[in-house]
Amino acid sequence: MDGIDTAFSLLIEELKHAILMMHEQVDMAMEQHNYAQAKEVIGRADKLQQQLKALLQVQQAIEAMLFPLPPEASPVTAINAPLQVADNASPGAKSARLPKGLRTPDAVYYPYILRAIVELGGSASIHDVIRLVGDRMRDQFNEYDWQPIASTPDEPRWKNAICWARMEQINQGLLLNNSPRGIWAISEQGRAWLETRA
């Protein structure tokens, strides 16, 4: 059972990373005024995003079949219930995706990313934001956050997680989606969100 979850998780993480890289390709193409290439990459990224959503639905359905809930439990809870990780679970190999719940969730990075950008003047380079967030969260990272993923074997998982959290924040309107390539900028909505968590 753990092998099925690991296989899904590995594929999902790689698809998320591929989508993230496509966003960078779009930024680069727009910077070079190559609108045809940007449009083509956006089309591929949209299709990949749809496939990712479909894969997540398949994963949830399989989890519900493999781990049925007692009759009194809600079906919605069954689909969203996380899989249990065995007590003897060990860190995955370099190329394997972790079972759920072992690495720091993307949402934990949200306030750190926003605070870092505010501290850096409201917008900053990706490298400065990642460096500052990494410095602030260093003591919170666990051993799994320090492991690399297959697509970036020379960098720890937490750097990839920060980039993915940034894309989620753009989708939620917390970060601007029209900042120059390589620059992250907070939106007014992001500032308001951060104030509610001060």
C-alpha positions as CSV (number, residue, x, y, z in Angstrom):
1,M,0.0,0.0,0.0
2,D,2.8,2.4,0.9
3,G,4.3,1.7,-2.6
4,I,1.1,3.0,-4.3
5,D,1.1,6.2,-2.3
6,T,4.8,6.8,-2.9
7,A,4.4,6.2,-6.6
8,F,1.5,8.7,-6.8
9,S,3.4,11.2,-4.6
10,L,6.5,11.0,-6.8
11,L,4.6,11.6,-10.0
12,I,2.6,14.5,-8.4
13,E,5.7,16.2,-7.1
14,E,7.4,15.9,-10.5
15,L,4.4,17.3,-12.3
16,K,4.2,20.2,-9.9
17,H,7.9,20.9,-10.6
18,A,7.4,20.7,-14.4
19,I,4.5,23.2,-14.2
20,L,6.7,25.5,-12.1
21,M,9.5,25.3,-14.7
22,M,6.9,26.1,-17.5
23,H,6.0,29.3,-15.6
24,E,9.6,30.3,-15.7
25,Q,9.7,29.5,-19.4
26,V,6.7,31.8,-19.9
27,D,8.4,34.6,-18.0
28,M,11.5,34.3,-20.1
29,A,9.6,34.2,-23.4
30,M,7.6,37.3,-22.3
31,E,10.8,39.1,-21.4
32,Q,12.1,38.4,-24.9
33,H,8.8,39.4,-26.5
34,N,8.4,35.9,-27.9
35,Y,4.7,35.9,-27.4
36,A,4.1,32.9,-29.7
37,Q,6.4,30.7,-27.5
38,A,4.8,32.1,-24.3
39,K,1.4,31.1,-25.6
40,E,2.5,27.7,-26.6
41,V,4.1,27.0,-23.2
42,I,1.0,28.3,-21.4
43,G,-1.1,25.9,-23.5
44,R,1.1,23.0,-22.4
45,A,1.1,24.1,-18.8
46,D,-2.7,24.4,-18.8
47,K,-3.0,20.8,-20.2
48,L,-0.5,19.5,-17.6
49,Q,-2.4,21.3,-14.8
50,Q,-5.6,19.6,-15.9
51,Q,-3.8,16.2,-15.9
52,L,-2.5,16.9,-12.4
53,K,-6.0,17.6,-11.2
54,A,-7.2,14.4,-12.8
55,L,-4.4,12.5,-11.2
56,L,-5.2,13.9,-7.8
57,Q,-8.8,12.8,-8.2
58,V,-7.6,9.3,-9.1
59,Q,-5.3,9.2,-6.1
60,Q,-8.1,10.2,-3.8
61,A,-10.5,7.6,-5.3
62,I,-7.9,4.9,-4.9
63,E,-7.1,6.0,-1.3
64,A,-10.8,5.8,-0.5
65,M,-11.0,2.2,-1.9
66,L,-7.8,1.1,-0.1
67,F,-8.7,2.7,3.2
68,P,-12.5,2.6,3.6
69,L,-13.9,4.5,6.6
70,P,-16.3,3.0,9.1
71,P,-20.0,3.4,8.2
72,E,-20.5,6.4,10.5
73,A,-17.8,8.4,8.7
74,S,-18.5,10.9,6.0
75,P,-17.6,9.9,2.4
76,V,-16.0,13.4,1.9
77,T,-13.8,12.7,4.9
78,A,-12.8,9.4,3.2
79,I,-11.6,11.1,0.1
80,N,-9.6,13.7,1.9
81,A,-8.2,11.6,4.7
82,P,-4.4,11.3,4.6
83,L,-2.8,7.9,4.4
84,Q,-1.2,6.6,7.5
85,V,2.6,6.2,7.4
86,A,4.0,3.1,9.0
87,D,5.9,3.6,12.2
88,N,9.0,2.2,10.6
89,A,8.9,4.5,7.6
90,S,12.4,5.8,6.8
91,P,13.4,8.7,4.6
92,G,13.0,7.9,0.9
93,A,15.8,7.5,-1.5
94,K,17.0,10.5,-3.5
95,S,14.7,9.7,-6.4
96,A,11.6,8.7,-4.3
97,R,8.8,11.1,-3.3
98,L,8.0,11.1,0.4
99,P,4.8,9.7,1.8
100,K,2.4,12.4,2.8
101,G,2.9,14.4,6.0
102,L,6.7,14.0,6.3
103,R,7.9,17.2,4.7
104,T,6.8,20.7,5.7
105,P,3.5,21.5,4.0
106,D,3.6,24.3,1.4
107,A,1.1,26.5,3.3
108,V,3.6,26.8,6.2
109,Y,5.8,28.8,3.9
110,Y,3.2,31.4,3.1
111,P,3.7,33.9,6.0
112,Y,7.5,33.5,5.7
113,I,7.5,34.3,2.0
114,L,5.3,37.3,2.4
115,R,7.2,38.6,5.4
116,A,10.5,38.2,3.5
117,I,9.2,40.1,0.5
118,V,7.8,42.9,2.8
119,E,11.1,43.1,4.6
120,L,13.0,43.3,1.3
121,G,10.8,46.3,0.2
122,G,7.7,44.7,-1.3
123,S,9.5,43.0,-4.2
124,A,12.7,41.0,-4.4
125,S,14.7,38.5,-6.4
126,I,13.8,34.9,-6.1
127,H,17.2,34.2,-4.6
128,D,16.9,36.8,-1.9
129,V,13.5,35.6,-0.9
130,I,14.5,31.9,-0.8
131,R,17.7,32.8,1.2
132,L,15.8,34.9,3.7
133,V,12.9,32.3,4.1
134,G,15.5,29.6,4.5
135,D,17.4,31.5,7.2
136,R,14.1,32.1,9.1
137,M,12.8,28.6,8.8
138,R,16.1,26.7,9.2
139,D,15.3,25.4,12.7
140,Q,11.9,24.2,11.5
141,F,13.0,22.1,8.6
142,N,13.1,18.4,9.3
143,E,15.4,15.8,7.8
144,Y,13.0,15.3,4.9
145,D,13.0,19.0,4.0
146,W,16.8,18.8,3.6
147,Q,16.7,15.8,1.1
148,P,16.9,16.6,-2.6
149,I,14.2,15.6,-5.1
150,A,14.9,13.8,-8.4
151,S,14.5,16.8,-10.6
152,T,16.9,19.0,-8.6
153,P,19.4,16.6,-6.9
154,D,21.7,19.4,-5.9
155,E,19.2,21.4,-3.9
156,P,17.2,20.6,-0.7
157,R,13.5,19.9,-1.0
158,W,12.5,23.0,0.9
159,K,13.8,25.3,-1.9
160,N,11.4,23.5,-4.3
161,A,8.6,23.8,-1.8
162,I,9.1,27.5,-1.5
163,C,8.8,27.9,-5.3
164,W,5.6,25.8,-5.3
165,A,4.2,27.8,-2.4
166,R,4.8,30.9,-4.4
167,M,2.8,29.6,-7.3
168,E,-0.1,28.8,-4.9
169,Q,0.1,32.3,-3.5
170,I,-0.1,33.8,-7.0
171,N,-3.2,31.7,-7.6
172,Q,-4.7,33.0,-4.4
173,G,-3.8,36.6,-5.2
174,L,-1.3,37.0,-2.4
175,L,1.5,37.6,-4.8
176,L,1.5,39.6,-8.0
177,N,1.4,37.5,-11.2
178,N,2.8,40.2,-13.4
179,S,6.1,41.0,-11.7
180,P,9.3,40.9,-13.8
181,R,10.9,37.6,-14.4
182,G,12.9,36.4,-11.3
183,I,11.2,39.0,-9.1
184,W,8.5,38.1,-6.5
185,A,6.2,40.9,-5.4
186,I,3.5,41.0,-2.7
187,S,0.0,42.2,-3.6
188,E,-2.3,44.4,-1.5
189,Q,-4.3,41.2,-0.8
190,G,-1.1,39.6,0.4
191,R,-0.4,42.5,2.8
192,A,-3.9,42.2,4.2
193,W,-3.6,38.5,4.6
194,L,-0.3,38.9,6.4
195,E,-1.7,41.5,8.8
196,T,-4.4,39.1,9.9
197,R,-1.7,36.7,10.9
198,A,0.6,39.1,12.7
